[in-house]
């Protein structure tokens, strides 16, 4: 199978993945227009496709099917590219120059008919998955103002109706799944915060309103960017639908000097004929094979000290926690905030990245040595992008923060944002991080970012800051191949394909309440795989919600991702510590299935399958009396296969498990009940 083919007579390109096809064409004016996105087509079939909807009146501008919507001519849909040339001229008058097809990478090269602008549309497909990557590159030989430059515009086939899926939320309530009919209008999802955001996430799904978890066509897109972004989903009066998106939010502009290159992040797209679940599994497969730096490495069981001690950090207390963490079986001990500078609260110390001499009189080495003696790896919390005004760094470099001259500097969480788009600030950040890891046996960094951007004086900083974060992480990982990184932004405020290309997992939410986490993790898993979803077991009552839940329930919810423990272990009873150790041991047994396996979302649980093993995690929260409990029907099994319960020895048949369901009676006298079932397929 050739991934990219071209029909010269119709000027049509066809991109092929194992299960899908994507077709585009140059129209008579050299404008690249979308033709098709769906099940597999031949090139002959693609060449026979009509070029698009007929314009029905002079008020119908068309352009909804353009591969990148510009402002030239009668185009009135959401623009993907807005560029102002000298003299105020706007819009691109496309002139096709050439194309290149190298394996699965297609490049279409254009120029403007009147200005010295070069524009490239990039497409990339893989032979091991159905995701299509797209991005845009442009260079102009005169100074221009760039008002908008999206990575791609995506179009979906005409349907009677459309339903939009995305996530919304807030701090502590990230990734709340929303599915709603797409109205005839423009629906914009965005972040204006300088980071991915707790309130939204840069992915969308569209279906015809008939898709389910198992069945139906779903079209989706996910942007690989960790700063401000915008995706606008459009359904026009003629019934056409699609979306355009890229980095930056509305109102920004960037001046490009002659010869300066502008390259957007990847905006990936995916078609699935197998419902929401099928789309999610293909996204998980793509993230694993083409995004993550260490995809097949099992994520360790982490203990993090934050919820146990807060800012009351010291060598003796951390050693006590480390001993108990080792006792319950954790593999990586992470010391969180307040180990450095004058950091005794959130009011001071950020920016002064050396061990607090009063709390660690011998430096970090005695604690690190003890953690290693206990058989665990050692990690540290850092927040390289932030500074407290009460710090030596800020007193020395008040000009290093995002600010507008003559205006107040807004403090959030008593801190300001360091402007990493400035080379000297990025260089400082890389040097102290490199020195910290080089001078200590540090295996893991939890990279946090606890406030959004304000007072950005130069629009270039919105892009430059994020690219600097990427560059620092890339250099650190190249210089320290053993180092692993968790991305965090006050919880799940920085979760996206861009940060996942440079980290090993993300902190899903500061809310560790197990019942709340069910919805948070379900939304997270629409695009992102379980192996990158950090999930902690913490105390009961929960520190945020004050909800009381059983320890097994908390573990079973956290076992659905990369398990961690964050509770105040010295306050746990001997019985709780013993139970925790047993549950950690069970997780280590099922970890390859959860982290490396294929995931199926169930009505009240989740299923993972890897090689000959199947793991089912099921749960139930408070329900009204008389509420029926539907059968938990499993998915993706061999209907002729036999599956034995590893704990009870009971033998199940694949067809029965998928039609009648897994026999599972959760206790009705408990508000929060859960179960873990391990099945192994018999030869």
N, C-alpha and C positions, 0 to 999 in steps of 0.2 A: 504494500500500500504506500503510495506517494502521499506525503502529508500536504503538499501544496501543488496544485496544478493550475494551468492557465489556458483559456480558450481565446485565441487571438481574434477570431472573427467577431465575437460578441464582447471582447475585452472583459472577460469574467474570470475571477479567481475563485477557486474552491479550496477551502481548508478542511482536512479530514482528521478526525480523532477516531479512536476505536469504535465509538458508538454514535458519533454525531458528525454533522457537516455544517460549515458556515460559508456562505457565498456573498461576494460583493462584485460590483461592476463599475466601470467608468461610463458615465452617460455621455451624451453628445457634446456637453460643455466641459468634459474632463473632470466632472465632480464625482468623487467616489460615493456610490450609493449602495445601501444594504439590500440584499436580495432574499436571504434565507438563513435560518438558524433552527436546526431540528435534527430529525433522524437522518441517517446516511443517505446521500445522493451521489450519483455519478456526475462527472464533469459535463457529459452530454445533457443530463437532466437540468443541471444548474444553468447551463447556457440557454436553455429554452425558457427559463423563468422570465416573467414580465418584469420590467424595471421598477414599477411602483404604482402607487395609486394615482388616478387621474385627478387633475385639478378641476374642481367643480365650479369655481367662480374666481373672479379677480381678487376676492378677499381671502381665498384659500392659498396661502403662500407656499405650501409644500415644504420640503426640506426635512420632514420628520424622519425620513429614511436615510439621510446623509450619514456617512460614517463619522464625520466631524462637522457639526453645524456651525457655519460662519454667518457673518452679518451681511454678506454680499447678496444683492438681488432681493427677490421677494421671498425672504426666509424670515418667519416670524416666531419660530419655535425657540425654545431655550437655547441660547448660543453656547457652543462648546469652546469656540475660539473667538475672542474679541481682542483686536490689535489695532492700535492707532499709529499710523505712519506720520512722518513729518508733514505739517500742513493740515493735520486733522483728518486725513483720508482713512476710512475704516473698511474692513471686510477683505476677504481673500478671493481673488479671481483665479480659480485653479487652472494650472497648466501642467499636465502630466509630463514627466521627464523620462522616468525609467522605473523598472522594478528589479528586485533581487530576491531569489528564493534559495536559501541555503538550508537544506534539510527541512525542519519545521519552522524556520524563521522567514517570514515574508516582509519585505520593506518596499513600500510604495513611495516614490520620490516625486515631489511636486515643486513648482515655483509659482510665484504670483505673476500675472501677465503684465503688471505695471511697476512693481516694486522689487528690489533685490532680496526677496524673501525665499528661503528654501525650507520646505516643510516635508517631514517624513512621517508616515503612518506605519507603525510596527505591529506585527502579529506574530505570535509564536504558539505552536501546538506541540504536544508530546505524544509519543507512540504508546505511553503507558497510562493515559488518562484523558479525560474529556474537557479539561479546563483550557480555555484560550486566553493567552496573555496579550494585552494591547497597551501601547504607550505611544507618545507623540514626541517628536524632536523638531525644533526649528532653529534656524540661524538667519539673521538679517544683516545686510551690509550697511544699513543706515540705522541711526538710533530710533528705537520705537518704544512705545508704551504698551505693555502687555496687561490687559484688563482681565482676561480670563484665558486659561489654556488647560482644558480638560485632557485627561488621558485618553478617553474614548467616549463615543456615544453608541449605545446599544439599542437595537430595535427588536421587537418580538412580533410574531405573526398576528394577523387580525383575528380577534375572537369576539364573541358576543358580549363578554364582560371580562373584567380582570380583578384579581385580588392581589393586594400588596402585602408582603410580609417583611417586617423589620423588627428591631428591638428599640425600646425606649427605657428610661429609668432615671436613676439619681444615685448619689453616693449611698452605698449600702443597699441599693436596689437595682443594680445593673442588669442589663440583658433581659428585660421583661418582654416576652414575645408578643408582638402585635400582628394580627391578621385582619385586614379590613378591605372592603371593596374599594377599588381605585376610582375616585371620582373624575369627571371630565374637568381637568384643571392641571396645574403644576403643583406637585407635592415635593417640597424640599426637605431633605434630611441634611443636617449640617452640624459642625462643631466650629465655634468661633473662639475656642479656648486655648489654642496653641498646642493641644494634645487631642488624642482620639476622642475622649469624652466619656463620662459616665451616662450622659443623657441619651446618647445615640451611638451607633457603631457603623462603620462605613461598608455595609453590605445591604443588598436588597434581594428580594425574590418576587417574581410575578408568576401567577398562574391564571387560568381561565375561570377561577372560582369553583372548580370541581376537584382540585387536587386534595389528596389525603396524605397521611404519613406513608402509605404504601403505594398509592396509585396516582396517576395524572402527570401531565407535563408541567415542568417548573423551569423557568429561566431565572438566572441569578447572576449577581456580580459582586465582587469584593475588591476594595481598593487597598493597595499596599502602601499605606501612609500613616504616620504616627503624629501628625500635627493637625492643624485646622483643615477641614475638608468640606466639600459640598457635593451631594448627589441630588439631582432633580429628576423625579419620575413624572412623566407626562402621559396623559390620555387626552387626545385632541377631539374636537367635535366630530371628526370623521371616523373615530374609533381606533385610530392608530395609537400604539403605546410603546414606550421605551424609556430609557434614562440616559443621562449624561453625567459625568462626574470626574472629579480630580482634586488636587490639593488646593488649599486656600479657600477662604470664604468670600462672600460678596463684599464689594467696597474696596478691595485691595488693588494695587497696581504695581507693576515692576518695570523699571526702565532697563532695556537691553541696549548695551553699547554695540557699535558695529562689530560684527564677527563673533559676538558672544553667543554661546550655545545654550539652549534651554531644553531640558529633557524632563518629562513628567514621570511620576511613579507608575508602576504597572497597575492597570485596572483589569482584573481577570474576570472572565465570564464563563458560565457553565449552563448547559442544557441537560436536563434529566427527564426521561420518560417514566420514572419510577417514584414519583411523589417527593414529598419533602425529605423523607428518610433517604431515598436514593440520592437526592442532591447533596445532603449532608455527608453521606459516606464518600461521595466523589470529592467533595471539598476536603474531607479528612485525608483522603489518599493523596491529593495534590499537596497539601501542607506537609505531609510526611515526606513525600518524594522530592519536592522541588522548592521548599521554603526553609524548613528547619535545618540548622547546622549539624545537629547530632540526632537524627530522627530515630534511630534504632536503639539508642542507649536508654536503658531503663532508668526512670527518674527515681532518686533515692527517697526514702521516708525521712521527712524533715522534722526537726523540732525547732521552733522559733520562740524566743524568750519574751516577745513584746507583751503579750497579754498577761504573762505571769508577773512582770515587774514594772512595766511602763518605763518611766525615766529613772527609776531607782536601780541603776546598773552598777555592778561592782564585781571584782574578781571572785570573791568568796561566793556570792549569790549565784553567779553564772556557773561556777564549778558544781554547786549543789544541783542546779537544774540539769547540767550535763550528765551527772551521775544518774539521775532519775530517767532522763531521756534515753540513756544507754540501757537502763534496766528494762524499759518497755520496748526496746528494739529499734529505735531510730538510728539512721545511718549518717545524718548530716545535722550538725548543731549550728544554728544561725543566731548570732548575737545581734539584736536589733538596735534601735536608736539609743543615743546617749552614752556611747563609749568614748567619745572624742571631745576635744576642746573643753569649753566651759558649758557643755550641754547638760543641764540638770532639769530643763523644761523645754517647751517649744519656743521659748523666747530668746534663746541665745545659742551660739556655738556653731550653727551651720556655716560651713566654709572653712572651719579650723580643723582640718582632718589629721589630727594626731591623737594618740591615746591620752585620755584624761589622766594626768599624773597622780591625782589623789585617789581615783578609783582603780587605776592599774599602775601601781608604783613601779612594777617591773616591766611595764609595757604589755603588749598582748601575748608575748611568747609563753609565759607560764600557763595561761588559759588554753592557748592553742595546743601546747604540749599535752595538757591534761585531756583535752578532747580527743586528741589522737591516741593517747594511751588507752582511753575507753573504747577505742575501735571505731570512732566516727570521724568524718571529715568536718572541716570548719568553714563557716561562712560568716559574712558581715553585711549589715545594712549600711547603705550609703545613699546620699541624695546629692549627686554632683551638680545638678542644675540650679540649686537654691542657695540662698545666703540669708542669715539673720542680720538685721542692722546692728545688733549687739554681737559683733564678731570682729576679730582682728582683720579678717579679709575685707570686710566692708569698710572698716575705718581706713584701710590702706587703699582701697579701690572702689570708692562709691560710684564711679563712672562705669563700672562693669555691669551694672544691672539694667534691665529694661526700664527706661524712663523717658519722659518728655521734658525737655528743659523748661524750667519755670512752672512746672505743674507738680502737684503732690504725687508722692510715690505710694501707691495703694499697697498696703500690707494685708496679706491673707495668711492665716496661721502664723502671724508674726514674722513672715519671711517675704523676700523679694526674689525675682527670677534673674539669674545670671544670664547675660546675653551671649550665648555660645556661638552666635553668628560672628562675633568678633574673634579673629584668629588668636589674639593673645589670651582670651579667656578660655577658648577651647584647648589651647596648648597647656595652660595651667591645669585644667581639669584632667587632661590625659596624663600629665606628668605625675600628679599626686596619686592618681589611681594606679599607674604603672609602678610607682615606688612602693605603694602600700602592698600590692600583690607580690612584688619582687622581694621585699624585705621580710615578709611573713609567709607562712605556709597557709595561704588562703585558697580554698578550693571553689568558693561560691560567693557571688555578690548579689544581694537583693537591691536592685537599682530603683529607688523611689523618686516620685515627683509629686509633691503635695499641694500644688496650687496651679491654677491656670495663668495665662499671660494677661497683663494689662500694661497700658502706657507704652505700646510699641511705637517708637518714633519713626522707624524705617521699615516699610512693608517687606523689604527683603529678609528681615529677621524672622518672619513667620516661616519661611522656607529654610533659611540658612541655619537656624537653631536646630531644627530636626536633622538636617543633613550632618551637622556637627556631632550630634548624639550618635548617629549611625557610624560616622567615621571613628569616633572614640571607641565604640564597642568593637568595631571591626579590627582596629589596631590592638586593643587589649586581647582579643581572642587569638589574633595572629601571634602576638608576643608570648602569650600564656595559654598554650593549647589545652592544658588541663582545666582551665577556668570555666565554670558554668555560671549562668546569669539568669536571674528571675526579674522580669519586668513588672513594675508596680507603679501606680499613680494614684495614691490615696485609695487603693483597691483596684477596681477594674477600669481605671480611666485611660489606660494605654494598652489596648488589646487590638491588634490588627496584624495583617500579613507583613507589614514593614518591620515592626519590632520583632516579630517571630523569626524573621530571617537572621536575627542577631542574638537571640536569647533562646533559652531552653524551655521556659515555661512562663506563665504570667500569673500574677496574684489576681484571682477572679473577683474578689470583693472583700472589703473590710468586714462585711457582715458574715459572721461564721455560724449564725443560727441555722441549724440543720434543716428545719422546715422551710425557712426562707430560701435556703440554698437550692432546694429542688427546682424552683422556678428559675433562679439565676443560672444554674448549671444547664437547664434545658434550653434556655435561650443561647447560652454560650456555645453549646454543642451543635447549633444549626450550621455553623461553618468551621469551628475550631475543634480539634480532636482532644480526646480525654487525656492524652499524655502531656499536654501543655497546661492543663487546668489544675492549678494548685488548689487544694481543698483541705482545710484544717479541721481537726477535732479540738474543740475548746470546752470551756467549763459550762456547767449547768447550775444556776440559771445563766443564760447567755449574757455576756457583757453589754450587748447593744439592745437586744429585745427583751431580756429578762425572762425568756421562755425556758421552761424546764423540760428537758427531753432525756430519755434513757441513753446511757453511754453507747450501747450497741446501735441505736438509731443514728446517733451522731457519726459513728464509725461507718456505718453502711452508706450513708450519704456521701461522706468524704472518700470512701473507697471507689467511687465512680470516676475519680480523676487521679491526680498525683497526690497521694496521701501525705498529709503533714499533721503535726500535733502542735497546738499552741496554748494548751491549758496551763494553769498554775499547778504544776505537778506536786509540789510539797503539800498542797491542800487536798490532794486526792487520797482516798483511803487505800489501805493495802489491798483490799478487794478490787477496787477500781484499777489500781496499777496492774494487778494480776490479770484482770479482764482485758485491759488495754494491751498488755504484752501478747496475750493469746490472739487478739484481733489483728495486731500488727503482723504476727506470724502468718495468719490466714491471708492478709493482704499480700505479703511477699510471695505467697504461693500463687495467688491469682493475678499478680501484677503483670506478668507477660500477656495475659489474656486481656486485661483492662487497657493497658497502655499500648499494646501492639495489635490488638484485635479489631475486628469489624464491629461497629456499634449499631444497635437497633434500639430506638426509643419505644418503650412499651407504655400502655395507658397509665400504669402507676409503678413504673420501674424502668430499668435499662438492662439490655442484654449485650454481652460481648462474646465473640467467637474467635478463637485463634487455634490453628492446627486442629487437634482432635478434642479441644476443650471448649465448653460453653459456661459462662458465668452469668447468673441472673441476680440483680439487686432489686428488691421490691420494697415498697414502703406505703404507709397509709397514715394520714394525719387525722385530726378530729373529723368525724362524720355524724350526720343526724341518724337517730335511731331508725332502723328500717331501710337504710340505704343499701341497695344490693352491691355486692362486690363482683364485678364482671370477671370472667376467666382471664388469666394472664396468658394470652396466646403468644408463643414464641415465634421467631421469624428466621428465615434463611437457613433452616436445618435441612438435612437430607430426609425426605419423607420416608424413605425405606431404611434409614439408619436407626440404630438402637443407642440410647443414651442412658448411662448408668449414673445415678446420684452418688457422688464420691463419699458423701457423709452417711447416707442411710442405706446404700446398696440397692435401692429401688431402681428397676429398669423401666425406662420410658421409650416409646416409639416416636420417631420424628414427626410422622403425620399426625399423631394424636396430640403432641405438644403444640403443633401449629394450628390445629383445628379446635380441639377441646380445651387446650390450655394446660399450664403447669399446675398441678394440685398444690394449692398454697392457701393455708388458712391463717391469716394474720389475726392475732388476738383481738377480739372485739371489746375487751374490757380495758384496753390501753389506748390513750389518745394518740400516741405515736408508736407505731409498730413497724417492724421491718424484718426482712429475711435475706439471707444470702444462700444461693443454691449453686453448687459446683457439679457440672455434668461432664462426663467424658464419653465420647463416642467409641463404641466397641467395634473392633475389626469385624 
